Amino acid sequence: MTTPTPSDPGVTGRPWPGAGRFAPSPTSDLHVGNLRTALLAWLFARHSGRRFLVRIEDLDTARVAHDPAVAERQLTDLHALGLDWDGEVVRQSQRLEAYAAAVARLSESPGSYPCFCSRREIAEAVSAPHAPPGAYPGTCRRLTAIEQSERAARRPAALRVRGGDVTVEVVDTLAGRFGGPVDDFVLRRNDGAYAYNLAVVVDDLAQGVDQVVRGDDLLSSAPRQAWLTEQLGGRTPTYAHVPLVVNRHGQRLAKRDGAVTLSRLATRGIGADAVRSMLGASLGLAEAGEPVTAAELLARFDPAALPRAPWVWDLDA
Ligand code: GLU
């Protein structure tokens, strides 16, 4: 299937339907928390008549060696859960030219500059009186060309966008209004890799994504991404940051929590259909133990009725 473009009304003649997406990093198999987020992203997209896209966020090859089999298993698991998607799966590692073009554009306006700070220097720098925690203190913002070249001889530079220290508010379907700082954040790291915030925004724009559904650990990234979207001439998508799945100690679910992936659950006799049913029950869309298809979950889906608290995964409870 070819992917329509915003100027292409498609065969139905309807206006551009917009798109939602699920964008896993292929670092390890999806666990039930990731699968629940994927299901929610699919439900939100399909419920609103949008296309649904899958994007593999395999940009971080300098730090993490990606086993291509992991991404393939992630796709297989999404299918097993009954989720379908439109068009080809996009891989960020294939999109470096698009990121380079966006960096060039942003460097024209609002501007960018090389940053030679280490993490430690940033942590130790004295921030401006009202700067939010973690915001870049601006150390390299006003270096002269001579200072820049002196530092470049010692350490490769990251590239930061001139964020202007504004606060941007986004409206989240679940969290409501959320304001956050836009500091001079990193566009390209000092190992040459494009930063997550840049790649996500460039890809969402290029793919016509106008609905972002993902884990609420990423809510704090939304103001920067919304701002960057506007700098690149786009319109801010709608956001729904969904509660994470936690273990019985209230900690974010992780691989160490035992049988949390479809393959590990299968060895305990819990197949993909049973997992779909558990996820559906956790969302208030199915009775405990009720066999249910993805289409049935979609027919019952009501964004306003979604549980707002983290879901506790405890197989042995
Ligand atoms: N790749 C990110 C992750 O796996 C998700 C990025 C996004 O949805 O914006 O956590």
Residues whose N, C-alpha, C, O or C-beta is under 5 A from the ligand:
A	BS01	LIG	A23 P24 S25 E57 V200 R214
